[in-house]
Amino acid sequence: MQHATLKHKDWFHPDGFPIAVERRDPQEPFGLHSHEFTEIVIITAGRGVHVTGKETYPLNAGDAFVIGGSRQHDYHSMERLCLVNILFQPKKLNLRTFDLRTLPGYHALFTLEPAWRRRHQFNGRLRLTPSELSMAMGFVDQLEEELVTRSSGFKFMATASFLQIVGYLSRCYARAKNSDSRALLRIGAAISHLETNHQEAIDLDQLARIAHMSNRNFIRSFHAAMGSSPIAYVIQLRVNRGASLLRRTESSVTEIAFQVGFADSNYFARQFRKLLGVTPSQYRRQHARLS
């Protein structure tokens, strides 16, 4: 079956700002499609069926989920289905802001649920209560107001509103009661533990206990969701943290290697070059010239 791919240029403002809001009151027939961006979908009223590939899932008011760019989807059997799409370009947004990625609900909602949707039959989606839906839509209204008026400073304010939405939905997910959501949250908790303690020795037994899984099942599930092993994921975290310290501090490469969790500065340098294409010293010089 043919499908359309929605392009950045057709759905975002010409100024290139990477966040947009599209309301569908109601959602009209659209056809199977994917996008060059990611979207948060919040069902505000009515009901319908969500189609992703060969799978179909019922939708009701309060449902919230994330659709990655390459994921084909559509809406069928719509009965006054109303929704809001919050479109964003992940590569242009820093979703490592402060401690966002220490929230298990963030990993569950934005990474695990989309990756495992077929496995858990969409039962891991976020289901907002009426009061939570009202609160979330208040943040959406603020975001949309900034995007419409585009007053001085709107990029900062719109980004702040977007992050409020992401953070609030992540917290709501953490309160989920159904078993599929709780299972995703346990793995999200293991990922959050890595984000918070990446400088410490990796203890796969501890991570598996946090996720309530056997070691083998945890490693397999982690790789399926994150695209890498837990060890490779931690190395990436350490290198990213090291890059940040190289930009912001005058600490030596050896000092930074130990700070971010490497016991050997040469190993740090090898992994840094493997992932970022330059040595730590070259990276620091490049960014010194840019500052």
N, C-alpha and C positions, 0 to 999 in steps of 0.2 A: 504494500500500500504506500503510495506516495505521500509525502508530508512536506510542509513548509518549514524553513528555518528562519526564525525572526532575527533580524540584524540589529546590531547596536545603533546604526545610523537612523533607523526608523522609529526607535522607541526611547531614545535618550535625547536630551536637549543638545542643540548644536555646539554649546560651549564645552561639551565633553564631560560634564559632571556625571559620575557613575551611579547615581541613584535616581529612580523614577517611581511614580505611583500611577497605577491604572485601576480605576474602579469599574466594575461591571454590575450595574443595577438595572436589569438583570444581565446575567451572562448570556450572550447570543451564540448560536452555533458558530463554531470557529474552524473546526477541522483539525486533524492530527498535525502536531507541530512540535518543533524543538526550538531552542534559542541559543544565541551566542552569549547569553548572560544567565544568571541564576535568579530565581524569584521565590519569595515567600508568599504563599497563598493563604489567605484567611477567609473562610466561608462565613459571611455575615448573615445570611438568611436563606430559607428555602432548602431544597435538597436536589440531589442529582447523582450521577455516577461518574467517577473518575476513571479514565481509560489510560493505561500505560502499557504499550505493547499489546500483548494478548491478555493482560490482566485487567479486571474491572473491580472497582471498590466503591461502596456507597459513601456519599458525602452528606453531611448535615451541618446546620449552623453551629459555629464554634470550632469546627475542624480547622487545623492549621498544619501546614506541611511545607517542605522545601523541595523545589524542582531544580535539579542541576541542568546546565545548558544543553547537554547532549541527550537528555532524557525526553523521549517522545511522549506526548500526552494530549488528552482531549477531554471534553465533558459531554456526556450523553444523558438522556432521560431527565432533562432539567425541569424541575417544578419550582418556578420562581426563584431559581438559584441566583444568589447575589454573592459577589466576592470582591476582594481587593487584592491586587497583585503588587507586591513591592519588589521592583526590579533592581538588581545591583550587579556590579562587575567586581567579583572578589579580588582579582589581581590588582585593582586600583584602590582597594580599601584595605586598611590594616586591621584585620580582625584578630590580631594578637594584642590589641589595645589593653593595657593594664592587666587585670586578672580575669578577663572574659573567658579565656580558654581554661581556667581552673574550674569552670562550672560544668559538672557532669551533664546537665541538661543541654548545654550548648553542643557538646559532642554528640549527644543522642539525637538532637533535633536536626542539626546541620550536616552531620556526617553519617551516623550509624543508621538512622531510620531510612534516609534515601537509599543507602547502599544495600540495605536488607529488606526493602519493601516487599519484594516478591516472597521472601522467606516467611515473613510474619503476616502476610496478607493485609498490610496496611493497618493492622491493629496496633502498631506502635506509634501511630500518628498522635499529635497533640490534640486534645479535646478541651477547649476552653469552656469554663463555666460562664453563665451570662454576665456575671460581674467581671470576670477576667477578660471576656470579649469586649465589654464596655471600656475597660481600662486600656486594652491594647489599641482599640480604635481611637481613643483619645490621643495616643502617641502618633498614630497614623495621620490624624487630622493635623497635628502640629507639623509633621513632616511635609504633608501636602501643602500646607499654607506657606512654608518656606520655599518650596519648589515652585509655587505659583507666583508669589510676589517677587522672589529673587532680589530681595533688598540687600543692602550692604551687609556683608558677613553671612549671607545665607548658606554658603558652603559649609561653614563651621556649624551653624545651627542645624542645618539639615542632617549633617553627619551625626551630630549629637542626638537628634531625634531618632535616626535610624538605629544607632547603637542602643538607645533606650528600648526600642522594639525588640532587637535581638536579645538583649539582656533580660527583658521582662518575659519573653516567650521561653527563654532558656530556664528561668526560674519556675515558670508555670509547668514546664515539662518535668522538672524535678519533683513536683507534687503529684505526678500521675499515679494512678492506682492500679491500672490493668497490668497483667503479668507480662505482656510483651514489652510495654514501656519500661517496666521495672528491670527487665532483663537487659534492655539497651542501656539503661541508666547505670547498671552495674559495670558494664564495659566502659561507659563514659567516665565513671568514677576512677577506673584504672588509668584511663588516658589523662584525666585531670591530675592524678597522683604523679604521673610522669612529668606533666607540665610544671608541677609545683616542686618536684624533687629531682629534676633532671641532672643536677650536679652530684647526686649520690650514686653509689653502686647500684646497678640494675639487679633487682631481685625478682625473677620471674615467678617464683613460688608465691611471693607476696602479691604480685599483680593478679595472678590467677585466683588467689583467695578473695581479693577485692571484687573480682568479677564473678565469683561463685562458680568457677569452672576448673576443670583439670588443666594442667599446664599445656598439654597437647591441643586441647580444644580452644584454650585461650589464644595461643599463638596462631592457630589457623583462623580463628574468628577475627583477631586483630588485623592480620594481614589482609583478609577479605575486605574489611571495612576501610583500613587506612592505606592499603597499597604497599605496605612495608612491614618488616618485622618490628617488634618492640625495640630491639637493640638499634636498628637502623633509624627508627623514629627518634630515639633519644640522642643519637649522634647528630641528627639534623637539628634538634633543639639546642644542643650544646654549641654547635657551629654557629647557629643564628645568634645565640646569646653572646658568643665570642665576638662575632662581627659587630654587634652593638657596642660592646666594651671597647673594641678597637677604634670605633668612631668617636666614642664619648670620653674616653679616659686616656691617660698617658702610661698606664700599666704596661709592663713588658709582655711580650708574647707568652713567655713561660708563666708569668703570674696569671695571665688571663686563662691559659690552658688549665691550670689548677683550679681557678675560681669556678669554671663552668663544668668541671667534673672529669677532665682528662688527667690521668696519672703520668702521662708522658707528653711533653710539649712537641716532640717530633711526630707523634701519632696525631696530635691535634692539627699540626701543620699539614700532614698528608690528607686527613679527612677534610680539612678546610679547602685545600686546593681541589680535591676530588669533587666537592659539592659546589664551590663557588668559582672555580676556574683560575684562581690566583692564590699565592701564598698569603698568610696573615700580614706579613710586612708589606707586600705589594698592595694589598687591600687598604691598609692604613695610609700609605702614601697617596693612593688614588683619591681617597676621601679627604685627605688633608688639602689636596689641590682644589677640591670642589668647595671647601668651606671658606 
